[in-house]
Amino acid sequence: MDYDQLFLYCNQFAFFTWLLLIIAPYWSWTPKLVLGISVTLLCALYAFFIFQSFGSMDFNDFGTLEGVKSLFTSKEAVLVGWIHYLAFDLMVGYFIVINAFKNGINRFLLIPCLLFTFMMGPVGLLMYLVLRFVYVRSYFVNHV
């Protein structure tokens, strides 16, 4: 399988997981499917690629913007970076759903937050944090 196909499959896989988070956030199987399968598989795929190229990585590249830019000069590196985003954005979406459930926030209010998290990660999380603050009148998250 080439990198373009793997990119497509990872995107489709993540997209269907996001649909589950958006459509059925409080369903009992959602956390199992999101965290137990989707995020775990994306993390395993990421780890596979990272450990495959571990010897050729220069960790000093992470210390400068130019160094980080140089890390993304191949299709494989961009794919690995994208898988990183997919896994972490899904974890943020999972956090939003679990935290909102704990605080009794209506699932329909989460839809814009989850959509923005899917498309622009930190913007969606910020939206949720503002929503959570307005809803529970507390900024700090005590427990997940």
Contact map, one row per residue, 1 for C-alpha under 8 A:
111011000000000000000000000000000000000000000000000000000000000000000000000000000000000000000000000000000000000000000000000000000000000000000000
111111000000000000000000000000000000000000000000000000000000000000000000000000000000000000000000000000000000000000000000000000000000000000000000
111111100000000000000000000000000000000000000000000000000000000000000000001100100000000000000000000000000000000000000000000000000000000000000000
011111110000000000000000000000000000000000000000000000000000000000000000000000000000000000000000000000000000000000000000000000000000000000000000
111111111000000000000000000000000000000000000000000000000000000000000000000000000000000000000000000000000000000000000000000000000000000000000000
111111111100000000000000000000000000000000000000000000000000000000000000000000000000000000000000000000000000000000000000000000000000000000000000
001111111110000000000000000000000000000000000000000000000000000000000000000000100000000000000000000000000000000000000000000000000000000000000000
000111111111000000000000000000000000000000000000000000000000000000000000000000000000000000000000000000000000000000000000000000000000000000000000
000011111111100000000000000000000000000000000000000000000000000000000000000000000000000000000000000000000000000000000000000000000000000000000000
000001111111110000000000000000000000000001000000000000000000000000000000000000000010000000000000000000000000000000000000000000000000000000000000
000000111111111000000000000000000000000000000000000000000000000000000000000000000000010000000000000000000000000000000000000000000000000000000000
000000011111111100000000000000000000000000000000000000000000000000000000000000000000000000000000000000000000000000000000000000000000000000000000
000000001111111110000000000000000000010000000000000000000000000000000000000000000000000000000000000000000000000000000000000000000000000000000000
000000000111111111000000000000000000010000000000000000000000000000000000000000000000010001000000000000000000000000000000000000000000000000000000
000000000011111111100000000000000000000000000000000000000000000000000000000000000000000000000000000000000000000000000000000000000000000000000000
000000000001111111110000000000000000000000000000000000000000000000000000000000000000000000000000000000000000000000000000000000000000000000000000
000000000000111111111000000000001100010000000000000000000000000000000000000000000000000000000000000000000000000000000000000000000000000000000000
000000000000011111111100000000000000000000000000000000000000000000000000000000000000000001001000000000000000000001000100000000000000000000000000
000000000000001111111111000000000000000000000000000000000000000000000000000000000000000000000000000000000000000000000000000000000000000000000000
000000000000000111111111100001000000000000000000000000000000000000000000000000000000000000000000000000000000000000000000000000000000000000000000
000000000000000011111111100001000100000000000000000000000000000000000000000000000000000000001100100000000000000001000000000000000000000000000000
000000000000000001111111100000000000000000000000000000000000000000000000000000000000000000000000000000000000011001100000000000000000000000000000
000000000000000000111111100000000000000000000000000000000000000000000000000000000000000000000000000000000000000000000000000000000000000000000000
000000000000000000111111111001000000000000000000000000000000000000000000000000000000000000000000000000000000000000000000000000000000000000000000
000000000000000000011111111001000000000000000000000000000000000000000000000000000000000000000000100000000010000000000000000000000000000000000000
000000000000000000000001111101000000000000000000000000000000000000000000000000000000000000000000100010000010000000000000000000000000000000000000
000000000000000000000001111111000000000000000000000000000000000000000000000000000000000000000000000000000000000000000000000000000000000000000000
000000000000000000000000011111110000000000000000000000000000000000000000000000000000000000000000000000000000000000000000000000000000000000000000
000000000000000000000000001111111000000000000000000000000000000000000000000000000000000000000000000000000000000000000000000000000000000000000000
000000000000000000011001111111111100000000000000000000000000000000000000000000000000000000000000000000000000000000000000000000000000000000000000
000000000000000000000000000111111111000000000000000000000000000000000000000000000000000000000100000000000000000000000000000000000000000000000000
000000000000000000000000000111111111100000000000000000000000000000000000000000000000000000000000000000000000000000000000000000000000000000000000
000000000000000010000000000011111111110000000000000000000000000000000000000000000000000000000000000000000000000000000000000000000000000000000000
000000000000000010001000000001111111111000000000000000000000000000000000000000000000000001000100000000000000000000000000000000000000000000000000
000000000000000000000000000000111111111100000000000000000000000000000000000000000000000000100100000000000000000000000000000000000000000000000000
000000000000000000000000000000111111111100000000000000000000000000000000000000000000000000000000000000000000000000000000000000000000000000000000
000000000000000000000000000000011111111110000000000000000000000000000000000000000000000000000000000000000000000000000000000000000000000000000000
000000000000110010000000000000001111111111000000000000000000000000000000000000000000001000000000000000000000000000000000000000000000000000000000
000000000000000000000000000000000111111111100000000000000000000000000000000000000000001101100000000000000000000000000000000000000000000000000000
000000000000000000000000000000000011111111110000000000000000000000000000000000000000000000000000000000000000000000000000000000000000000000000000
000000000000000000000000000000000000111111111000000000000000000000000000000000000000000000000000000000000000000000000000000000000000000000000000
000000000100000000000000000000000000011111111100000000000000000000000000000000000011011000000000000000000000000000000000000000000000000000000000
000000000000000000000000000000000000001111111110000000000000000000000000000000000011001000000000000000000000000000000000000000000000000000000000
000000000000000000000000000000000000000111111111000000000000000000000000000000000000000000000000000000000000000000000000000000000000000000000000
000000000000000000000000000000000000000011111111100000000000000000000000000000000010000000000000000000000000000000000000000000000000000000000000
000000000000000000000000000000000000000001111111110000000000000000000000000000010011000000000000000000000000000000000000000000000000000000000000
000000000000000000000000000000000000000000111111111000000000000000000000000000000000000000000000000000000000000000000000000000000000000000000000
000000000000000000000000000000000000000000011111111100000000000000000000000000000000000000000000000000000000000000000000000000000000000000000000
000000000000000000000000000000000000000000001111111110000000000000000000000000010000000000000000000000000000000000000000000000000000000000000000
000000000000000000000000000000000000000000000111111111000000000000000000000000010000000000000000000000000000000000000000000000000000000000000000
000000000000000000000000000000000000000000000011111111100000000000000000000000000000000000000000000000000000000000000000000000000000000000000000
000000000000000000000000000000000000000000000001111111100000000000000000000000000000000000000000000000000000000000000000000000000000000000000000
000000000000000000000000000000000000000000000000111111111000000000000000000000000000000000000000000000000000000000000000000000000000000000000000
000000000000000000000000000000000000000000000000011111111000000000000000000000000000000000000000000000000000000000000000000000000000000000000000
000000000000000000000000000000000000000000000000001111111000000000000000000000000000000000000000000000000000000000000000000000000000000000000000
000000000000000000000000000000000000000000000000000011111100000000000000000000000000000000000000000000000000000000000000000000000000000000000000
000000000000000000000000000000000000000000000000000011111110000000000000000000000000000000000000000000000000000000000000000000000000000000000000
000000000000000000000000000000000000000000000000000000011111100000000000000000000000000000000000000000000000000000000000000000000000000000000000
000000000000000000000000000000000000000000000000000000001111111000000000000000000000000000000000000000000000000000000000000000000000000000000000
000000000000000000000000000000000000000000000000000000000111111100100000000000000000000000000000000000000000000000000000000000000000000000000000
000000000000000000000000000000000000000000000000000000000111111101110110000000000000000000000000000000000000000000000000000000000000000000000000
000000000000000000000000000000000000000000000000000000000011111110110000000000000000000000000000000000000000000000000000000000000000000000000000
000000000000000000000000000000000000000000000000000000000011111110110000000000000000000000000000000000000000000000000000000000000000000000000000
000000000000000000000000000000000000000000000000000000000001111111110000000000000000000000000000000000000000000000000000000000000000000000000000
000000000000000000000000000000000000000000000000000000000000011111111000000000000000000000000000000000000000000000000000000000000000000000000000
000000000000000000000000000000000000000000000000000000000000100111111100000000000000000000000000000000000000000000000000000000000000000000000000
000000000000000000000000000000000000000000000000000000000001111111111110000000000000000000000000000000000000000000000000000000000000000000000000
000000000000000000000000000000000000000000000000000000000000111111111111000000000000000000000000000000000000000000000000000000000000000000000000
000000000000000000000000000000000000000000000000000000000000000011111111100000000000000000000000000000000000000000000000000000000000000000000000
000000000000000000000000000000000000000000000000000000000000100001111111100000000000000000000000000000000000000000000000000000000000000000000000
000000000000000000000000000000000000000000000000000000000000100000111111110010000000000000000000000000000000000000000000000000000000000000000000
000000000000000000000000000000000000000000000000000000000000000000011111111011001000000000000000000000000000000000000000000000000000000000000000
000000000000000000000000000000000000000000000000000000000000000000001111111011000000000000000000000000000000000000000000000000000000000000000000
000000000000000000000000000000000000000000000000000000000000000000000011111111000000000000000000000000000000000000000000000000000000000000000000
001000000000000000000000000000000000000000000000000000000000000000000001111111100000000000000000000000000000000000000000000000000000000000000000
001000000000000000000000000000000000000000000000000000000000000000000000011111110000000000000000000000000000000000000000000000000000000000000000
000000000000000000000000000000000000000000000000000000000000000000000011111111111000000000000000000000000000000000000000000000000000000000000000
000000000000000000000000000000000000000000000000000000000000000000000001111111111100000000000000000000000000000000000000000000000000000000000000
001000100000000000000000000000000000000000000000000000000000000000000000001111111110000000000000000000000000000000000000000000000000000000000000
000000000000000000000000000000000000000000000100110000000000000000000000000111111111000000000000000000000000000000000000000000000000000000000000
000000000000000000000000000000000000000000000000000000000000000000000001000011111111100000000000000000000000000000000000000000000000000000000000
000000000000000000000000000000000000000000000000000000000000000000000000000001111111110000000000000000000000000000000000000000000000000000000000
000000000100000000000000000000000000000001101100000000000000000000000000000000111111111000000000000000000000000000000000000000000000000000000000
000000000000000000000000000000000000000001100100000000000000000000000000000000011111111100000000000000000000000000000000000000000000000000000000
000000000000000000000000000000000000000000000000000000000000000000000000000000001111111110000000000000000000000000000000000000000000000000000000
000000000010010000000000000000000000000001000000000000000000000000000000000000000111111111000000000000000000000000000000000000000000000000000000
000000000000000000000000000000000000011001100000000000000000000000000000000000000011111111100000000000000000000000000000000000000000000000000000
000000000000000000000000000000000000001000000000000000000000000000000000000000000001111111110000000000000000000000000000000000000000000000000000
000000000000000000000000000000000000000000000000000000000000000000000000000000000000111111111000000000000000000000001100100000000000000000000000
000000000000010001000000000000000100001000000000000000000000000000000000000000000000011111111100000000000000000000000100000000000000000000000000
000000000000000000000000000000000010001000000000000000000000000000000000000000000000001111111110000000000000000000000000000000000000000000000000
000000000000000000000000000000000000000000000000000000000000000000000000000000000000000111111111000000000000000000001000100010000000000000000000
000000000000000001001000000000000000000000000000000000000000000000000000000000000000000011111111100000000000000001001100000000000000000000000000
000000000000000000001000000000100110000000000000000000000000000000000000000000000000000001111111110000000000000000000000000000000000000000000000
000000000000000000000000000000000000000000000000000000000000000000000000000000000000000000111111111000000000000000000000000000000000000000000001
000000000000000000000000000000000000000000000000000000000000000000000000000000000000000000011111111100000000010001000000000010010000000000000000
000000000000000000001000110000000000000000000000000000000000000000000000000000000000000000001111111110000010010000000000000000000000000000000000
000000000000000000000000000000000000000000000000000000000000000000000000000000000000000000000111111111000000000000000000000000000000000000000001
000000000000000000000000000000000000000000000000000000000000000000000000000000000000000000000011111111100000000000000000000000000000000000000001
000000000000000000000000000000000000000000000000000000000000000000000000000000000000000000000001111111111110010000000000000000000001000000000000
000000000000000000000000010000000000000000000000000000000000000000000000000000000000000000000000111111111110000000000000000000000000000000000000
000000000000000000000000000000000000000000000000000000000000000000000000000000000000000000000000011111111000000000000000000000000000000000000001
000000000000000000000000000000000000000000000000000000000000000000000000000000000000000000000000001111111000000000000000000000000000000100000000
000000000000000000000000000000000000000000000000000000000000000000000000000000000000000000000000000111111100000000000000000000000000000000000000
000000000000000000000000000000000000000000000000000000000000000000000000000000000000000000000000000111111110110000000000000000000001001000000000
000000000000000000000000000000000000000000000000000000000000000000000000000000000000000000000000000110011111110000000000000000000000000000000000
000000000000000000000000110000000000000000000000000000000000000000000000000000000000000000000000100110001111111000000000000000000000000000000000
000000000000000000000000000000000000000000000000000000000000000000000000000000000000000000000000000000000111111000000000000000000000000000000000
000000000000000000000000000000000000000000000000000000000000000000000000000000000000000000000000000000001111111110000000000000000000000000000000
000000000000000000000100000000000000000000000000000000000000000000000000000000000000000000000001100100001111111111000000000000010000000000000000
000000000000000000000100000000000000000000000000000000000000000000000000000000000000000000000000000000000011111111100000000000000000000000000000
000000000000000000000000000000000000000000000000000000000000000000000000000000000000000000000000000000000000111111110000000100000000000000000000
000000000000000000000000000000000000000000000000000000000000000000000000000000000000000000000000000000000000111111111000000110110000000000000000
000000000000000001001100000000000000000000000000000000000000000000000000000000000000000000001001000000000000011111111100000100000000000000000000
000000000000000000000100000000000000000000000000000000000000000000000000000000000000000000000000000000000000001111111110000100000000000000000000
000000000000000000000000000000000000000000000000000000000000000000000000000000000000000000000000000000000000000111111111101110000000000000000000
000000000000000000000000000000000000000000000000000000000000000000000000000000000000000010011000000000000000000011111111111110000000000000000000
000000000000000001000000000000000000000000000000000000000000000000000000000000000000000011001000000000000000000001111111100100000000000000000000
000000000000000000000000000000000000000000000000000000000000000000000000000000000000000000000000000000000000000000111111100000000000000000000000
000000000000000000000000000000000000000000000000000000000000000000000000000000000000000000000000000000000000000000011111111100000000000000000000
000000000000000000000000000000000000000000000000000000000000000000000000000000000000000010010000000000000000000000011111111110000000000000000000
000000000000000000000000000000000000000000000000000000000000000000000000000000000000000000000000000000000000000000001001111111000000000000000000
000000000000000000000000000000000000000000000000000000000000000000000000000000000000000000000000000000000000000000011001111111100000000000000000
000000000000000000000000000000000000000000000000000000000000000000000000000000000000000000000000000000000000000111111101111111110000000000000000
000000000000000000000000000000000000000000000000000000000000000000000000000000000000000000010001000000000000000010011000111111111000000000000000
000000000000000000000000000000000000000000000000000000000000000000000000000000000000000000000000000000000000000000000000011111111100000000000000
000000000000000000000000000000000000000000000000000000000000000000000000000000000000000000000000000000000000000010000000001111111110000000000000
000000000000000000000000000000000000000000000000000000000000000000000000000000000000000000000001000000000000010010000000000111111111000000000000
000000000000000000000000000000000000000000000000000000000000000000000000000000000000000000000000000000000000000000000000000011111111100000100000
000000000000000000000000000000000000000000000000000000000000000000000000000000000000000000000000000000000000000000000000000001111111110000000000
000000000000000000000000000000000000000000000000000000000000000000000000000000000000000000000000000000000000000000000000000000111111111000000000
000000000000000000000000000000000000000000000000000000000000000000000000000000000000000000000000000100001000000000000000000000011111111111100000
000000000000000000000000000000000000000000000000000000000000000000000000000000000000000000000000000000000000000000000000000000001111111111100000
000000000000000000000000000000000000000000000000000000000000000000000000000000000000000000000000000000000000000000000000000000000111111111000000
000000000000000000000000000000000000000000000000000000000000000000000000000000000000000000000000000000001000000000000000000000000011111110000000
000000000000000000000000000000000000000000000000000000000000000000000000000000000000000000000000000000100000000000000000000000000001111111000000
000000000000000000000000000000000000000000000000000000000000000000000000000000000000000000000000000000000000000000000000000000000001111111100000
000000000000000000000000000000000000000000000000000000000000000000000000000000000000000000000000000000000000000000000000000000000001110111111000
000000000000000000000000000000000000000000000000000000000000000000000000000000000000000000000000000000000000000000000000000000001001100011111000
000000000000000000000000000000000000000000000000000000000000000000000000000000000000000000000000000000000000000000000000000000000000000001111100
000000000000000000000000000000000000000000000000000000000000000000000000000000000000000000000000000000000000000000000000000000000000000001111111
000000000000000000000000000000000000000000000000000000000000000000000000000000000000000000000000000000000000000000000000000000000000000000011111
000000000000000000000000000000000000000000000000000000000000000000000000000000000000000000000000000000000000000000000000000000000000000000001111
000000000000000000000000000000000000000000000000000000000000000000000000000000000000000000000010011001000000000000000000000000000000000000001111
